[in-house]
């Protein structure tokens, strides 16, 4: 059977996973875990899906791929179906950053030391969560699509996250410290669009003004191009 195709954002998630045991939370079709096993990026996967339709689809796809010895599909919400320490890595993709943050907060002792997260909106909430909960930002990607999709790899570490050193804090939280240093065209286009959108809305003390300051700081880091 051919390996299932993934869209660009899930290909980016795939590239940031390297684990002995990995959980894909809200997996939908289980294509990501199938690829992880097929490409040797994980030795074992647990698929977690809450909704009946995607749950059945995931089970069918795992059966068709003949990977039931390597991939287990479980029904449940977030990390609840997992045992503490059962996996060393997990991915959560295709949801809003607020929803993903809620899943992480409810995980408790089930939360593994490595996470790959792909929100469908700004990743600022996830970067804040990571800094407040002992996780360092080890890698980031920004994938073009209907809008730019951020993909983050977090790892549990002690002390301040060195990724943020020597960068304007609000710009780094909004746009990503690794992304700012890499300075891709995708990020530059996003920052310019934010500046154009926020400039007529900004006023002292208003949220738009704070966001505009972050965007202008990001543009300065990117060389003011």
C-alpha positions as CSV (number, residue, x, y, z in Angstrom):
1,X,0.0,0.0,0.0
2,X,1.3,3.5,-0.9
3,X,2.1,5.8,2.0
4,X,-0.7,8.3,2.5
5,X,-0.1,11.8,1.1
6,X,0.0,14.7,3.6
7,X,-0.6,18.4,3.0
8,X,2.3,20.8,3.5
9,X,1.5,21.6,7.1
10,X,1.4,17.9,8.1
11,X,4.5,17.2,6.2
12,X,6.2,19.9,8.4
13,X,4.8,18.2,11.5
14,X,6.1,14.8,10.2
15,X,9.6,16.3,9.8
16,X,9.7,17.5,13.4
17,X,8.8,14.2,15.0
18,X,11.4,11.7,16.1
19,X,10.3,9.3,18.8
20,X,10.2,5.8,20.1
21,X,6.5,6.2,21.2
22,X,4.4,9.0,19.7
23,X,0.8,10.0,20.2
24,X,-1.2,11.9,17.6
25,X,-4.0,13.7,19.4
26,X,-7.1,14.5,17.3
27,X,-5.6,12.5,14.5
28,X,-8.7,12.4,12.2
29,X,-7.5,10.0,9.4
30,X,-4.4,8.6,11.1
31,X,-2.3,9.4,8.0
32,X,0.4,11.1,10.0
33,X,1.0,8.1,12.3
34,X,1.0,5.8,9.3
35,X,3.7,7.9,7.7
36,X,5.7,8.1,11.0
37,X,5.8,4.4,11.2
38,X,6.5,3.8,7.5
39,X,9.4,6.3,7.5
40,X,10.9,5.1,10.8
41,X,10.3,8.4,12.6
42,X,8.4,6.5,15.4
43,X,8.6,2.9,16.6
44,X,5.0,2.9,18.0
45,X,2.1,5.3,17.7
46,X,-1.1,5.9,19.6
47,X,-3.9,7.6,17.8
48,X,-6.4,9.5,19.9
49,X,-9.7,10.6,18.4
50,X,-12.9,11.8,20.1
51,X,-15.4,12.0,17.3
52,X,-17.0,8.7,16.1
53,X,-16.6,9.4,12.3
54,X,-12.9,10.2,12.4
55,X,-12.3,7.4,15.0
56,X,-13.8,4.8,12.6
57,X,-11.8,6.3,9.6
58,X,-8.6,6.1,11.6
59,X,-9.2,2.5,12.5
60,X,-10.0,1.6,8.9
61,X,-6.8,3.3,7.6
62,X,-4.6,1.6,10.1
63,X,-6.1,-1.8,9.2
64,X,-5.7,-1.1,5.5
65,X,-2.0,-0.2,6.1
66,X,-1.6,-3.4,8.1
67,X,0.1,-1.5,10.9
68,X,-2.1,-2.6,13.8
69,X,1.0,-4.0,15.5
70,X,2.5,-0.6,15.5
71,X,-0.5,1.8,15.8
72,X,-3.2,1.7,18.4
73,X,-6.3,3.7,17.9
74,X,-8.1,4.9,21.1
75,X,-11.3,6.8,21.7
76,X,-11.0,9.8,24.0
77,X,-10.5,13.5,24.7
78,X,-7.0,14.9,24.5
79,X,-4.3,13.0,26.5
80,X,-6.9,11.3,28.7
81,X,-6.6,7.8,27.0
82,X,-2.8,7.7,27.6
83,X,-0.9,6.5,30.7
84,X,1.7,8.8,32.3
85,X,5.0,8.1,30.6
86,X,3.5,5.9,27.9
87,X,4.8,8.1,25.1
88,X,7.8,10.4,24.8
89,X,6.3,12.6,22.1
90,X,2.9,13.9,20.9
91,X,1.5,16.0,18.1
92,X,-1.7,18.1,18.0
93,X,-2.6,19.6,14.6
94,X,-5.3,21.5,12.8
95,X,-7.0,23.2,15.8
96,X,-7.0,26.7,17.2
97,X,-4.1,27.7,19.5
98,X,-6.6,28.2,22.3
99,X,-8.0,24.7,21.9
100,X,-4.5,23.2,21.8
101,X,-3.5,25.1,24.9
102,X,-6.5,23.8,26.7
103,X,-5.6,20.2,25.7
104,X,-2.1,20.7,27.1
105,X,-3.3,22.2,30.3
106,X,-5.6,19.3,31.0
107,X,-2.9,16.7,30.2
108,X,-1.3,16.7,33.6
109,X,1.2,13.8,34.2
110,X,0.3,12.4,30.8
111,X,2.0,15.2,28.9
112,X,5.2,13.8,27.2
113,X,8.5,15.7,27.2
114,X,8.4,16.5,23.4
115,X,5.5,18.2,21.5
116,X,4.9,19.1,17.9
117,X,2.0,21.6,17.6
118,X,0.3,23.0,14.5
119,X,-2.3,25.6,15.3
120,X,-4.6,27.1,12.7
121,X,-4.0,30.6,14.0
122,X,-1.4,32.6,15.9
123,X,1.0,30.5,17.9
124,X,1.5,33.2,20.5
125,X,-0.7,31.5,23.1
126,X,1.4,28.3,22.7
127,X,4.7,30.1,23.0
128,X,3.5,31.7,26.2
129,X,2.3,28.3,27.5
130,X,5.7,26.8,26.8
131,X,7.6,29.5,28.6
132,X,5.3,29.2,31.6
133,X,5.4,25.4,31.7
134,X,9.1,24.5,31.3
135,X,9.2,23.9,27.6
136,X,11.8,25.3,25.2
137,X,11.0,26.1,21.6
138,X,13.5,23.9,19.6
139,X,12.3,24.4,16.1
140,X,9.6,26.3,14.1
141,X,8.2,26.3,10.6
142,X,5.8,28.6,8.8
143,X,3.9,26.9,6.0
144,X,2.0,28.9,3.4
145,X,-1.6,27.9,2.8
146,X,-5.0,29.6,3.2
147,X,-3.0,31.5,5.7
148,X,0.5,30.9,7.1
149,X,0.4,27.8,9.4
150,X,3.0,27.8,12.2
151,X,4.5,24.5,13.3
152,X,6.4,24.3,16.6
153,X,8.5,21.6,18.3
154,X,8.7,22.0,22.1
155,X,10.9,20.1,24.5
156,X,10.8,20.0,28.3
157,X,13.9,21.8,29.6
158,X,15.0,23.7,32.7
159,X,15.7,27.4,32.8
160,X,14.9,30.3,30.4
161,X,14.5,29.4,26.8
162,X,17.6,30.6,24.9
163,X,15.6,30.9,21.7
164,X,14.3,34.3,22.9
165,X,17.7,35.8,23.7
166,X,18.5,39.2,22.1
167,X,15.1,39.5,20.4
168,X,12.3,41.9,21.2
169,X,10.0,39.8,23.4
170,X,6.6,40.7,22.0
171,X,7.8,40.3,18.4
172,X,9.3,36.9,19.3
173,X,6.2,35.7,21.0
174,X,3.9,36.8,18.2
175,X,6.0,35.6,15.2
176,X,8.5,33.1,16.7
177,X,12.1,33.6,17.6
178,X,13.5,30.9,15.2
179,X,11.3,32.3,12.4
180,X,12.5,35.8,13.0
181,X,16.1,34.7,12.8
182,X,15.5,32.7,9.6
183,X,13.6,35.6,8.0
184,X,11.6,33.7,5.4
185,X,9.6,35.4,2.7
186,X,6.4,33.8,4.2
187,X,7.1,35.6,7.5
188,X,8.0,38.9,5.9
189,X,4.8,38.9,3.9
190,X,2.8,38.1,7.1
191,X,4.5,40.9,9.1
192,X,3.9,43.4,6.3
193,X,0.2,42.4,6.1
194,X,-0.1,42.8,9.8
195,X,1.4,46.3,9.7
196,X,-1.0,47.3,6.9
197,X,-4.0,45.9,8.7
198,X,-3.1,47.3,12.2
199,X,-1.9,50.8,11.3
200,X,-5.3,52.4,10.8
201,X,-6.6,50.6,14.0
202,X,-3.8,51.5,16.4
203,X,-4.1,54.0,19.2
204,X,-2.3,54.3,22.5
205,X,-3.5,51.6,25.0
206,X,-5.5,49.7,22.4
207,X,-4.7,46.0,21.6
208,X,-4.1,46.9,17.9
209,X,-1.4,49.4,19.0
210,X,0.4,46.7,21.0
211,X,0.2,44.3,18.1
212,X,1.4,47.0,15.7
213,X,4.5,47.6,17.9
214,X,5.3,43.9,17.8
215,X,4.9,43.8,14.0
216,X,7.2,46.9,13.6
217,X,9.8,45.3,16.0
218,X,9.6,42.1,13.9
219,X,10.2,44.1,10.7
220,X,13.2,45.7,12.2
221,X,14.6,42.3,13.1
222,X,14.0,41.2,9.5
223,X,16.0,44.1,8.3
224,X,13.2,46.5,7.6
225,X,12.7,45.1,4.1
